[in-house]
Structures are given as structure tokens and as C-alpha cells.
């Protein structure tokens, strides 16, 4: 079975992420979405909440599985039996960080490769932090996140508490 691992913070999942998830799920037999647990970042949504949002927006994709991980990404890839890490590339500004991440991971585990999918231009400017900021001011996020999670994002962002 060909598995791919799509890791990230997903705080919260955006339409840009979802576009990558749809396209990546067609490239592999099973797509594992790895939600980073112990980030140094303060998150708006807890790990369990981020998983729940992802489960809801991928409910129509039978070959997608959501898991959480802490520690090294390559260790997560080994644990879940995949040699392929998938990342989205939005703009040239992402490139330096993504290249460093991919090359570091390759040095740590030469048997694991990173594959980049270029983000649909429609979502090239989009990030979870932009969504959090707009939602915190009550702005319109309907073009940025799936409709079924919009209320959850507004509720959390307006309270402004982080976890
Ligand atoms: O959505 P993000 O925040 O851009 O995702 C970043 C992520 C989760 C891919 C990255 O922080 C990560 O892989 N973290 C796990 C620790 C690790 O393995 N770091 C890479 C070696 S530098």
C-alpha cells in the first residue's frame, strides 16, 4: 500500500489545506494527516479540536486518516509506514523553510522523501494565522475555511484564548 504523510499544525484547517488534502489523497492509497501536538507555538485549537475539525472536513474522503504526533516528523513517518512526506508550497517565501525542512528530514532518514504540491493560486495567500486574525475581528472567513467549521473558528477566535 502506498501511503503519504501530510503533516502540519492545522490551527485551523483552511481551504488551502483542504485543496492539498484532496489532491494528495488521489496520489496515494492512504493519506495520513499528521497533526503536530507539542508545538512551541501557542495554538488556538487543542490537538483534539484540530483533529475533530479535520475529520469533519475530510469525512467524504475514505482513504484519509487523521493522527497526531509529537517529536520528529520522520519518526512519525516510520511509525505509520510511509516513505513520503507531502507538503504544500504557496509562494517563494515558503520555499527556504520547506527546503531546509525537507533536506534535514532527508539527512535524518535518507529513505524518506518530501513531495511538494503547489497550492492552487486561489489559496496562495492563505494561512491559518490570517484566518485566526480575521475571525478574531469578526471578518468574513467564508472564502478561507470550509463552511462546516466556520462557527467553531469564530467562537474560538473571538474568545482569543490559546492552548
Ligand atoms: O503547518 P506547519 O506549522 O507549517 O507544520 C510544520 C511541521 C509540523 C511540518 C514541522 O514543524 C515539523 O515537522 N515538526 C516536527 C519536528 C520535526 O521533525 N522537525 C523537523 C526537523 S528540523
Backbone and ligand atoms as CSV (ligand in chain L), in Angstrom:
chain,resi,resn,atom,element,x,y,z
A,1,UNK,N,N,0.849,-1.207,0.000
A,1,UNK,CA,C,0.000,0.000,0.000
A,1,UNK,C,C,0.882,1.254,0.000
A,2,UNK,N,N,0.538,2.207,-0.858
A,2,UNK,CA,C,1.315,3.455,-0.937
A,2,UNK,C,C,0.678,4.504,-0.010
A,3,UNK,N,N,1.463,4.855,1.021
A,3,UNK,CA,C,0.939,5.833,1.986
A,3,UNK,C,C,1.700,7.139,1.888
A,4,UNK,N,N,1.002,8.234,2.166
A,4,UNK,CA,C,1.657,9.536,2.231
A,4,UNK,C,C,1.305,10.189,3.559
A,5,UNK,N,N,2.237,10.986,4.064
A,5,UNK,CA,C,2.001,11.698,5.324
A,5,UNK,C,C,1.980,13.195,5.054
A,6,UNK,N,N,0.861,13.824,5.367
A,6,UNK,CA,C,0.734,15.274,5.197
A,6,UNK,C,C,0.709,15.896,6.595
A,7,UNK,N,N,1.838,16.446,7.053
A,7,UNK,CA,C,1.910,16.973,8.413
A,7,UNK,C,C,1.633,18.466,8.480
A,8,UNK,N,N,1.256,18.926,9.660
A,8,UNK,CA,C,1.078,20.370,9.830
A,8,UNK,C,C,0.470,20.690,11.177
A,9,UNK,N,N,0.286,21.992,11.398
A,9,UNK,CA,C,-0.334,22.441,12.650
A,9,UNK,C,C,-1.859,22.486,12.510
A,10,UNK,N,N,-2.333,22.885,11.348
A,10,UNK,CA,C,-3.775,22.910,11.051
A,10,UNK,C,C,-4.567,23.641,12.145
A,11,UNK,N,N,-4.164,24.870,12.416
A,11,UNK,CA,C,-4.767,25.622,13.543
A,11,UNK,C,C,-5.461,26.897,13.065
A,12,UNK,N,N,-6.570,26.815,12.350
A,12,UNK,CA,C,-7.330,25.633,11.955
A,12,UNK,C,C,-7.019,25.237,10.508
A,13,UNK,N,N,-7.599,24.085,10.101
A,13,UNK,CA,C,-7.507,23.666,8.691
A,13,UNK,C,C,-8.173,24.734,7.818
A,14,UNK,N,N,-7.548,25.047,6.686
A,14,UNK,CA,C,-8.092,26.060,5.768
A,14,UNK,C,C,-8.484,25.399,4.439
A,15,UNK,N,N,-9.102,26.189,3.566
A,15,UNK,CA,C,-9.440,25.659,2.230
A,15,UNK,C,C,-8.175,25.344,1.437
A,16,UNK,N,N,-7.086,26.057,1.756
A,16,UNK,CA,C,-5.804,25.759,1.104
A,16,UNK,C,C,-5.310,24.371,1.491
A,17,UNK,N,N,-5.382,24.056,2.805
A,17,UNK,CA,C,-5.014,22.714,3.254
A,17,UNK,C,C,-5.911,21.670,2.578
A,18,UNK,N,N,-7.203,21.980,2.562
A,18,UNK,CA,C,-8.167,21.001,2.050
A,18,UNK,C,C,-7.922,20.703,0.565
A,19,UNK,N,N,-7.519,21.730,-0.165
A,19,UNK,CA,C,-7.186,21.540,-1.582
A,19,UNK,C,C,-6.004,20.566,-1.714
A,20,UNK,N,N,-4.994,20.756,-0.876
A,20,UNK,CA,C,-3.833,19.847,-0.908
A,20,UNK,C,C,-4.268,18.433,-0.497
A,21,UNK,N,N,-5.115,18.349,0.531
A,21,UNK,CA,C,-5.574,17.033,1.004
A,21,UNK,C,C,-6.311,16.285,-0.108
A,22,UNK,N,N,-7.207,16.972,-0.814
A,22,UNK,CA,C,-7.955,16.331,-1.905
A,22,UNK,C,C,-7.001,15.817,-2.971
A,23,UNK,N,N,-6.066,16.671,-3.365
A,23,UNK,CA,C,-5.155,16.277,-4.453
A,23,UNK,C,C,-4.193,15.199,-4.001
A,24,UNK,N,N,-3.686,15.301,-2.766
A,24,UNK,CA,C,-2.740,14.282,-2.268
A,24,UNK,C,C,-3.443,12.935,-2.108
A,25,UNK,N,N,-4.703,12.954,-1.705
A,25,UNK,CA,C,-5.421,11.694,-1.471
A,25,UNK,C,C,-5.626,10.917,-2.767
A,26,UNK,N,N,-5.505,11.617,-3.895
A,26,UNK,CA,C,-5.627,10.926,-5.187
A,26,UNK,C,C,-4.299,10.329,-5.644
A,27,UNK,N,N,-3.223,10.754,-5.007
A,27,UNK,CA,C,-1.895,10.277,-5.407
A,27,UNK,C,C,-1.459,9.033,-4.637
A,28,UNK,N,N,-2.108,8.766,-3.507
A,28,UNK,CA,C,-1.688,7.650,-2.648
A,28,UNK,C,C,-2.894,6.770,-2.320
A,29,UNK,N,N,-2.602,5.560,-1.821
A,29,UNK,CA,C,-3.710,4.693,-1.408
A,29,UNK,C,C,-4.293,5.174,-0.088
A,30,UNK,N,N,-3.380,5.597,0.810
A,30,UNK,CA,C,-3.860,6.124,2.090
A,30,UNK,C,C,-3.091,7.396,2.423
A,31,UNK,N,N,-3.840,8.442,2.740
A,31,UNK,CA,C,-3.210,9.704,3.143
A,31,UNK,C,C,-3.393,9.864,4.656
A,32,UNK,N,N,-2.256,9.975,5.336
A,32,UNK,CA,C,-2.299,10.177,6.780
A,32,UNK,C,C,-2.038,11.656,7.041
A,33,UNK,N,N,-2.949,12.288,7.717
A,33,UNK,CA,C,-2.741,13.698,8.078
A,33,UNK,C,C,-2.210,13.721,9.504
A,34,UNK,N,N,-0.997,14.246,9.667
A,34,UNK,CA,C,-0.350,14.263,10.979
A,34,UNK,C,C,-0.458,15.645,11.603
A,35,UNK,N,N,-1.181,15.719,12.711
A,35,UNK,CA,C,-1.370,16.999,13.406
A,35,UNK,C,C,-0.291,17.125,14.479
A,36,UNK,N,N,0.512,18.179,14.374
A,36,UNK,CA,C,1.602,18.373,15.334
A,36,UNK,C,C,1.038,18.711,16.714
A,37,UNK,N,N,1.444,17.890,17.707
A,37,UNK,CA,C,0.910,18.039,19.065
A,37,UNK,C,C,1.674,19.078,19.878
A,38,UNK,N,N,2.957,18.805,20.084
A,38,UNK,CA,C,3.707,19.659,21.009
A,38,UNK,C,C,4.479,20.736,20.276
A,39,UNK,N,N,3.756,21.715,19.807
A,39,UNK,CA,C,4.416,22.791,19.090
A,39,UNK,C,C,4.865,23.845,20.092
A,40,UNK,N,N,5.920,24.567,19.745
A,40,UNK,CA,C,6.336,25.674,20.598
A,40,UNK,C,C,5.349,26.834,20.447
A,41,UNK,N,N,4.579,26.769,19.342
A,41,UNK,CA,C,3.571,27.813,19.110
A,41,UNK,C,C,2.435,27.665,20.104
A,42,UNK,N,N,1.772,28.793,20.434
A,42,UNK,CA,C,0.528,28.705,21.192
A,42,UNK,C,C,-0.576,28.495,20.163
A,43,UNK,N,N,-1.347,27.465,20.384
A,43,UNK,CA,C,-2.395,27.148,19.415
A,43,UNK,C,C,-3.740,27.702,19.858
A,44,UNK,N,N,-4.569,28.010,18.882
A,44,UNK,CA,C,-5.938,28.436,19.182
A,44,UNK,C,C,-6.774,27.204,19.546
A,45,UNK,N,N,-6.631,26.157,18.738
A,45,UNK,CA,C,-7.376,24.922,18.973
A,45,UNK,C,C,-6.458,23.871,19.596
A,46,UNK,N,N,-7.029,23.085,20.511
A,46,UNK,CA,C,-6.259,21.983,21.099
A,46,UNK,C,C,-6.027,20.918,20.014
A,47,UNK,N,N,-5.141,19.996,20.302
A,47,UNK,CA,C,-4.879,18.915,19.331
A,47,UNK,C,C,-6.169,18.173,18.993
A,48,UNK,N,N,-6.943,17.842,20.038
A,48,UNK,CA,C,-8.178,17.075,19.812
A,48,UNK,C,C,-9.151,17.876,18.948
A,49,UNK,N,N,-9.219,19.176,19.193
A,49,UNK,CA,C,-10.138,20.014,18.397
A,49,UNK,C,C,-9.670,20.108,16.947
A,50,UNK,N,N,-8.360,20.244,16.750
A,50,UNK,CA,C,-7.846,20.326,15.372
A,50,UNK,C,C,-8.111,19.022,14.624
A,51,UNK,N,N,-7.979,17.896,15.348
A,51,UNK,CA,C,-8.279,16.590,14.735
A,51,UNK,C,C,-9.759,16.513,14.376
A,52,UNK,N,N,-10.595,16.968,15.290
A,52,UNK,CA,C,-12.039,16.918,15.054
A,52,UNK,C,C,-12.419,17.755,13.822
A,53,UNK,N,N,-11.859,18.958,13.709
A,53,UNK,CA,C,-12.155,19.811,12.542
A,53,UNK,C,C,-11.711,19.105,11.263
A,54,UNK,N,N,-10.519,18.513,11.309
A,54,UNK,CA,C,-10.010,17.816,10.114
A,54,UNK,C,C,-10.893,16.622,9.753
A,55,UNK,N,N,-11.355,15.892,10.772
A,55,UNK,CA,C,-12.216,14.733,10.499
A,55,UNK,C,C,-13.495,15.177,9.814
A,56,UNK,N,N,-14.044,16.296,10.292
A,56,UNK,CA,C,-15.305,16.776,9.707
A,56,UNK,C,C,-15.129,17.199,8.254
A,57,UNK,N,N,-14.017,17.883,7.950
A,57,UNK,CA,C,-13.874,18.399,6.581
A,57,UNK,C,C,-13.365,17.341,5.598
A,58,UNK,N,N,-12.933,16.179,6.131
A,58,UNK,CA,C,-12.461,15.118,5.226
A,58,UNK,C,C,-13.377,13.896,5.277
A,59,UNK,N,N,-14.559,14.084,5.848
A,59,UNK,CA,C,-15.479,12.955,6.039
A,59,UNK,C,C,-15.821,12.260,4.721
A,60,UNK,N,N,-15.718,12.984,3.606
A,60,UNK,CA,C,-16.063,12.406,2.293
A,60,UNK,C,C,-14.854,11.722,1.628
A,61,UNK,N,N,-13.742,11.666,2.315
A,61,UNK,CA,C,-12.533,11.079,1.715
A,61,UNK,C,C,-12.179,9.782,2.448
A,62,UNK,N,N,-12.578,8.629,1.880
A,62,UNK,CA,C,-12.421,7.367,2.616
A,62,UNK,C,C,-10.973,6.949,2.850
A,63,UNK,N,N,-10.035,7.446,2.060
A,63,UNK,CA,C,-8.641,6.995,2.243
A,63,UNK,C,C,-7.797,7.985,3.047
A,64,UNK,N,N,-8.483,8.828,3.829
A,64,UNK,CA,C,-7.752,9.795,4.657
A,64,UNK,C,C,-7.894,9.416,6.130
A,65,UNK,N,N,-6.760,9.407,6.831
A,65,UNK,CA,C,-6.755,9.091,8.271
A,65,UNK,C,C,-6.069,10.242,8.999
A,66,UNK,N,N,-6.632,10.645,10.132
A,66,UNK,CA,C,-6.036,11.753,10.889
A,66,UNK,C,C,-5.389,11.200,12.154
A,67,UNK,N,N,-4.157,11.592,12.384
A,67,UNK,CA,C,-3.462,11.173,13.598
A,67,UNK,C,C,-2.775,12.413,14.191
A,68,UNK,N,N,-2.299,12.294,15.425
A,68,UNK,CA,C,-1.478,13.381,15.964
A,68,UNK,C,C,-0.097,12.825,16.260
A,69,UNK,N,N,0.875,13.718,16.295
A,69,UNK,CA,C,2.231,13.254,16.607
A,69,UNK,C,C,2.991,14.337,17.350
A,70,UNK,N,N,3.955,13.875,18.152
A,70,UNK,CA,C,4.929,14.832,18.666
A,70,UNK,C,C,6.299,14.231,18.388
A,71,UNK,N,N,7.344,15.007,18.636
A,71,UNK,CA,C,8.669,14.516,18.281
A,71,UNK,C,C,8.940,14.763,16.813
A,72,UNK,N,N,9.838,13.955,16.266
A,72,UNK,CA,C,10.283,14.206,14.897
A,72,UNK,C,C,9.290,13.688,13.865
A,73,UNK,N,N,9.161,14.468,12.809
A,73,UNK,CA,C,8.272,14.084,11.711
A,73,UNK,C,C,8.715,12.769,11.065
A,74,UNK,N,N,10.028,12.607,10.887
A,74,UNK,CA,C,10.494,11.361,10.240
A,74,UNK,C,C,10.171,10.137,11.103
A,75,UNK,N,N,10.181,10.311,12.428
A,75,UNK,CA,C,9.818,9.181,13.300
A,75,UNK,C,C,8.339,8.835,13.125
A,76,UNK,N,N,7.544,9.876,12.947
A,76,UNK,CA,C,6.110,9.656,12.706
A,76,UNK,C,C,5.919,8.905,11.384
A,77,UNK,N,N,6.690,9.320,10.364
A,77,UNK,CA,C,6.578,8.653,9.054
A,77,UNK,C,C,6.933,7.169,9.187
A,78,UNK,N,N,8.000,6.869,9.940
A,78,UNK,CA,C,8.408,5.466,10.129
A,78,UNK,C,C,7.304,4.707,10.863
A,79,UNK,N,N,6.785,5.337,11.945
A,79,UNK,CA,C,5.752,4.671,12.745
A,79,UNK,C,C,4.536,4.293,11.893
A,80,UNK,N,N,4.190,5.166,10.945
A,80,UNK,CA,C,2.986,4.909,10.143
A,80,UNK,C,C,3.306,4.265,8.797
A,81,UNK,N,N,4.544,3.813,8.634
A,81,UNK,CA,C,4.903,3.012,7.459
A,81,UNK,C,C,4.847,3.759,6.144
A,82,UNK,N,N,5.314,5.014,6.150
A,82,UNK,CA,C,5.342,5.748,4.884
A,82,UNK,C,C,6.735,6.310,4.607
A,83,UNK,N,N,7.070,6.386,3.332
A,83,UNK,CA,C,8.349,6.964,2.911
A,83,UNK,C,C,8.123,8.305,2.219
A,84,UNK,N,N,6.918,8.800,2.272
A,84,UNK,CA,C,6.583,10.012,1.524
A,84,UNK,C,C,5.909,11.050,2.409
A,85,UNK,N,N,6.598,12.180,2.548
A,85,UNK,CA,C,6.015,13.314,3.273
A,85,UNK,C,C,5.496,14.292,2.218
A,86,UNK,N,N,4.312,14.791,2.411
A,86,UNK,CA,C,3.720,15.713,1.435
A,86,UNK,C,C,3.570,17.090,2.091
A,87,UNK,N,N,4.021,18.118,1.385
A,87,UNK,CA,C,3.876,19.496,1.882
A,87,UNK,C,C,3.339,20.370,0.758
A,88,UNK,N,N,2.582,21.385,1.147
A,88,UNK,CA,C,2.097,22.349,0.162
A,88,UNK,C,C,3.079,23.520,0.072
A,89,UNK,N,N,3.259,24.029,-1.130
A,89,UNK,CA,C,4.117,25.210,-1.333
A,89,UNK,C,C,3.242,26.329,-1.871
A,90,UNK,N,N,3.148,27.420,-1.100
A,90,UNK,CA,C,2.277,28.514,-1.535
A,90,UNK,C,C,3.010,29.509,-2.410
A,91,UNK,N,N,4.120,29.988,-1.912
A,91,UNK,CA,C,4.836,31.045,-2.635
A,91,UNK,C,C,6.315,30.860,-2.374
A,92,UNK,N,N,7.092,31.696,-3.024
A,92,UNK,CA,C,8.538,31.565,-2.911
A,92,UNK,C,C,8.991,31.793,-1.465
A,93,UNK,N,N,8.188,32.527,-0.706
A,93,UNK,CA,C,8.522,32.777,0.698
A,93,UNK,C,C,8.494,31.490,1.533
A,94,UNK,N,N,7.709,30.506,1.118
A,94,UNK,CA,C,7.678,29.217,1.825
A,94,UNK,C,C,8.910,28.393,1.513
A,95,UNK,N,N,9.537,28.687,0.372
A,95,UNK,CA,C,10.481,27.743,-0.199
A,95,UNK,C,C,11.691,27.483,0.684
A,96,UNK,N,N,12.264,28.560,1.235
A,96,UNK,CA,C,13.503,28.405,2.003
A,96,UNK,C,C,13.285,27.486,3.222
A,97,UNK,N,N,12.212,27.761,3.952
A,97,UNK,CA,C,11.902,26.952,5.140
A,97,UNK,C,C,11.593,25.507,4.737
A,98,UNK,N,N,10.810,25.344,3.689
A,98,UNK,CA,C,10.410,23.999,3.270
A,98,UNK,C,C,11.605,23.190,2.773
A,99,UNK,N,N,12.507,23.879,2.070
A,99,UNK,CA,C,13.705,23.197,1.569
A,99,UNK,C,C,14.567,22.729,2.744
A,100,UNK,N,N,14.711,23.614,3.735
A,100,UNK,CA,C,15.506,23.277,4.920
A,100,UNK,C,C,14.893,22.081,5.654
A,101,UNK,N,N,13.581,22.116,5.808
A,101,UNK,CA,C,12.867,21.025,6.479
A,101,UNK,C,C,13.066,19.711,5.721
A,102,UNK,N,N,12.859,19.781,4.402
A,102,UNK,CA,C,12.952,18.566,3.576
A,102,UNK,C,C,14.375,18.015,3.593
A,103,UNK,N,N,15.364,18.911,3.507
A,103,UNK,CA,C,16.751,18.432,3.463
A,103,UNK,C,C,17.185,17.883,4.815
A,104,UNK,N,N,16.710,18.515,5.897
A,104,UNK,CA,C,17.029,17.999,7.236
A,104,UNK,C,C,16.414,16.613,7.413
A,105,UNK,N,N,15.162,16.495,7.007
A,105,UNK,CA,C,14.491,15.199,7.141
A,105,UNK,C,C,15.179,14.126,6.293
A,106,UNK,N,N,15.669,14.538,5.125
A,106,UNK,CA,C,16.358,13.596,4.232
A,106,UNK,C,C,17.676,13.137,4.867
A,107,UNK,N,N,18.352,14.067,5.558
A,107,UNK,CA,C,19.606,13.724,6.236
A,107,UNK,C,C,19.316,12.758,7.388
A,108,UNK,N,N,18.207,13.021,8.105
A,108,UNK,CA,C,17.850,12.158,9.239
A,108,UNK,C,C,17.425,10.771,8.775
A,109,UNK,N,N,16.657,10.737,7.661
A,109,UNK,CA,C,16.128,9.463,7.151
A,109,UNK,C,C,16.219,9.475,5.627
A,110,UNK,N,N,17.347,8.986,5.080
A,110,UNK,CA,C,17.521,9.024,3.622
A,110,UNK,C,C,16.448,8.250,2.843
A,111,UNK,N,N,15.752,7.345,3.519
A,111,UNK,CA,C,14.721,6.552,2.815
A,111,UNK,C,C,13.379,7.291,2.738
A,112,UNK,N,N,13.316,8.489,3.315
A,112,UNK,CA,C,12.048,9.237,3.285
A,112,UNK,C,C,12.201,10.484,2.419
A,113,UNK,N,N,11.283,10.666,1.500
A,113,UNK,CA,C,11.330,11.826,0.605
A,113,UNK,C,C,10.180,12.785,0.899
A,114,UNK,N,N,10.421,14.040,0.549
A,114,UNK,CA,C,9.349,15.038,0.661
A,114,UNK,C,C,8.887,15.416,-0.740
A,115,UNK,N,N,7.591,15.388,-0.921
A,115,UNK,CA,C,6.984,15.741,-2.205
A,115,UNK,C,C,6.193,17.028,-1.998
A,116,UNK,N,N,6.375,17.989,-2.897
A,116,UNK,CA,C,5.667,19.265,-2.766
A,116,UNK,C,C,4.527,19.368,-3.773
A,117,UNK,N,N,3.383,19.792,-3.274
A,117,UNK,CA,C,2.281,20.132,-4.173
A,117,UNK,C,C,2.132,21.643,-4.142
A,118,UNK,N,N,2.080,22.252,-5.306
A,118,UNK,CA,C,1.929,23.709,-5.316
A,118,UNK,C,C,0.473,24.053,-5.028
A,119,UNK,N,N,0.314,24.994,-4.137
A,119,UNK,CA,C,-1.033,25.418,-3.744
A,119,UNK,C,C,-1.755,26.050,-4.928
A,120,UNK,N,N,-3.014,25.745,-5.028
A,120,UNK,CA,C,-3.873,26.389,-6.006
A,120,UNK,C,C,-3.744,27.917,-5.845
A,121,UNK,N,N,-3.573,28.650,-6.952
A,121,UNK,CA,C,-3.368,30.109,-6.845
A,121,UNK,C,C,-4.477,30.806,-6.052
A,122,UNK,N,N,-5.648,30.216,-6.102
A,122,UNK,CA,C,-6.791,30.779,-5.368
A,122,UNK,C,C,-6.495,30.899,-3.861
A,123,UNK,N,N,-5.604,30.012,-3.366
A,123,UNK,CA,C,-5.324,29.978,-1.926
A,123,UNK,C,C,-3.880,30.354,-1.601
A,124,UNK,N,N,-3.191,30.939,-2.561
A,124,UNK,CA,C,-1.750,31.184,-2.407
A,124,UNK,C,C,-1.422,32.118,-1.242
A,125,UNK,N,N,-2.339,33.005,-0.917
A,125,UNK,CA,C,-2.103,33.998,0.140
A,125,UNK,C,C,-2.572,33.512,1.506
A,126,UNK,N,N,-3.226,32.367,1.530
A,126,UNK,CA,C,-3.988,31.952,2.707
A,126,UNK,C,C,-3.144,31.223,3.748
A,127,UNK,N,N,-3.372,31.538,5.019
A,127,UNK,CA,C,-2.696,30.796,6.088
A,127,UNK,C,C,-3.643,30.709,7.283
A,128,UNK,N,N,-3.372,29.770,8.165
A,128,UNK,CA,C,-4.199,29.624,9.368
A,128,UNK,C,C,-4.121,30.888,10.217
A,129,UNK,N,N,-2.953,31.528,10.261
A,129,UNK,CA,C,-2.823,32.716,11.121
A,129,UNK,C,C,-3.668,33.866,10.576
A,130,UNK,N,N,-3.757,33.991,9.250
A,130,UNK,CA,C,-4.622,35.026,8.658
A,130,UNK,C,C,-6.083,34.743,9.014
A,131,UNK,N,N,-6.457,33.470,8.928
A,131,UNK,CA,C,-7.839,33.101,9.275
A,131,UNK,C,C,-8.132,33.453,10.731
A,132,UNK,N,N,-7.190,33.128,11.628
A,132,UNK,CA,C,-7.403,33.418,13.056
A,132,UNK,C,C,-7.568,34.916,13.283
A,133,UNK,N,N,-6.751,35.694,12.604
A,133,UNK,CA,C,-6.803,37.148,12.802
A,133,UNK,C,C,-8.122,37.731,12.284
A,134,UNK,N,N,-8.493,37.349,11.069
A,134,UNK,CA,C,-9.743,37.900,10.502
A,134,UNK,C,C,-10.933,37.493,11.373
A,135,UNK,N,N,-10.945,36.211,11.788
A,135,UNK,CA,C,-12.070,35.731,12.605
A,135,UNK,C,C,-12.120,36.443,13.951
A,136,UNK,N,N,-10.958,36.788,14.498
A,136,UNK,CA,C,-10.946,37.435,15.820
A,136,UNK,C,C,-11.612,38.812,15.770
A,137,UNK,N,N,-11.630,39.426,14.562
A,137,UNK,CA,C,-12.292,40.727,14.389
A,137,UNK,C,C,-13.692,40.579,13.800
A,138,UNK,N,N,-14.136,39.333,13.686
A,138,UNK,CA,C,-15.472,39.081,13.154
A,138,UNK,C,C,-15.578,39.257,11.654
A,139,UNK,N,N,-14.445,39.269,10.945
A,139,UNK,CA,C,-14.458,39.423,9.489
A,139,UNK,C,C,-14.955,38.165,8.783
A,140,UNK,N,N,-15.177,38.288,7.497
A,140,UNK,CA,C,-15.749,37.198,6.703
A,140,UNK,C,C,-14.668,36.165,6.363
A,141,UNK,N,N,-14.826,34.945,6.890
A,141,UNK,CA,C,-13.836,33.889,6.598
A,141,UNK,C,C,-14.414,32.820,5.660
A,142,UNK,N,N,-15.555,33.137,5.038
A,142,UNK,CA,C,-16.222,32.117,4.223
A,142,UNK,C,C,-15.401,31.690,3.007
A,143,UNK,N,N,-14.461,32.546,2.576
A,143,UNK,CA,C,-13.628,32.159,1.432
A,143,UNK,C,C,-12.363,31.422,1.873
A,144,UNK,N,N,-12.213,31.263,3.182
A,144,UNK,CA,C,-10.944,30.740,3.704
A,144,UNK,C,C,-11.026,29.376,4.380
A,145,UNK,N,N,-12.175,29.083,4.998
A,145,UNK,CA,C,-12.306,27.782,5.685
A,145,UNK,C,C,-13.600,27.102,5.231
A,146,UNK,N,N,-13.654,25.759,5.323
A,146,UNK,CA,C,-14.886,25.070,4.950
A,146,UNK,C,C,-16.053,25.560,5.805
A,147,UNK,N,N,-17.194,25.641,5.167
A,147,UNK,CA,C,-18.381,26.205,5.822
A,147,UNK,C,C,-18.732,25.488,7.125
A,148,UNK,N,N,-18.539,24.153,7.149
A,148,UNK,CA,C,-18.966,23.370,8.325
A,148,UNK,C,C,-18.121,23.631,9.569
A,149,UNK,N,N,-17.009,24.353,9.431
A,149,UNK,CA,C,-16.229,24.642,10.651
A,149,UNK,C,C,-16.182,26.151,10.967
A,150,UNK,N,N,-16.890,26.931,10.152
A,150,UNK,CA,C,-16.818,28.394,10.310
A,150,UNK,C,C,-17.211,28.860,11.717
A,151,UNK,N,N,-18.313,28.306,12.233
A,151,UNK,CA,C,-18.780,28.744,13.552
A,151,UNK,C,C,-17.770,28.409,14.643
A,152,UNK,N,N,-17.147,27.230,14.509
A,152,UNK,CA,C,-16.144,26.834,15.512
A,152,UNK,C,C,-14.994,27.836,15.529
A,153,UNK,N,N,-14.593,28.277,14.330
A,153,UNK,CA,C,-13.463,29.199,14.244
A,153,UNK,C,C,-13.843,30.554,14.838
A,154,UNK,N,N,-15.039,31.038,14.503
A,154,UNK,CA,C,-15.479,32.326,15.058
A,154,UNK,C,C,-15.528,32.276,16.585
A,155,UNK,N,N,-16.132,31.190,17.110
A,155,UNK,CA,C,-16.294,31.082,18.570
A,155,UNK,C,C,-14.953,31.151,19.271
A,156,UNK,N,N,-14.008,30.363,18.783
A,156,UNK,CA,C,-12.680,30.310,19.408
A,156,UNK,C,C,-11.922,31.617,19.239
A,157,UNK,N,N,-11.916,32.117,18.000
A,157,UNK,CA,C,-11.082,33.280,17.705
A,157,UNK,C,C,-11.586,34.512,18.441
A,158,UNK,N,N,-12.902,34.620,18.610
A,158,UNK,CA,C,-13.428,35.809,19.291
A,158,UNK,C,C,-13.074,35.790,20.764
A,159,UNK,N,N,-13.031,34.567,21.345
A,159,UNK,CA,C,-12.620,34.476,22.761
A,159,UNK,C,C,-11.118,34.750,22.894
A,160,UNK,N,N,-10.389,34.430,21.826
A,160,UNK,CA,C,-8.966,34.756,21.777
A,160,UNK,C,C,-8.087,33.964,22.720
A,161,UNK,N,N,-8.633,32.898,23.348
A,161,UNK,CA,C,-7.773,32.100,24.252
A,161,UNK,C,C,-6.926,31.151,23.433
A,162,UNK,N,N,-5.693,30.947,23.871
A,162,UNK,CA,C,-4.850,29.964,23.195
A,162,UNK,C,C,-4.620,28.787,24.120
A,163,UNK,N,N,-4.197,27.657,23.522
A,163,UNK,CA,C,-3.899,26.474,24.347
A,163,UNK,C,C,-2.437,26.104,24.202
L,1,LIG,O1,O,1.789,23.623,9.473
L,1,LIG,P1,P,3.207,23.868,9.885
L,1,LIG,O2,O,3.247,24.550,11.224
L,1,LIG,O3,O,3.972,24.615,8.822
L,1,LIG,O4,O,3.919,22.426,10.039
L,1,LIG,C1,C,5.255,22.329,10.453
L,1,LIG,C2,C,5.667,20.863,10.693
L,1,LIG,C3,C,4.671,20.147,11.604
L,1,LIG,C4,C,5.747,20.115,9.388
L,1,LIG,C5,C,7.084,20.894,11.354
L,1,LIG,O5,O,7.095,21.797,12.409
L,1,LIG,C6,C,7.544,19.545,11.882
L,1,LIG,O6,O,7.796,18.632,11.127
L,1,LIG,N1,N,7.652,19.419,13.227
L,1,LIG,C7,C,8.076,18.204,13.899
L,1,LIG,C8,C,9.527,18.307,14.405
L,1,LIG,C9,C,10.480,17.981,13.267
L,1,LIG,O7,O,10.556,16.853,12.830
L,1,LIG,N2,N,11.150,18.999,12.735
L,1,LIG,C10,C,11.945,18.799,11.528
L,1,LIG,C11,C,13.405,18.746,11.783
L,1,LIG,S1,S,14.007,20.401,11.733
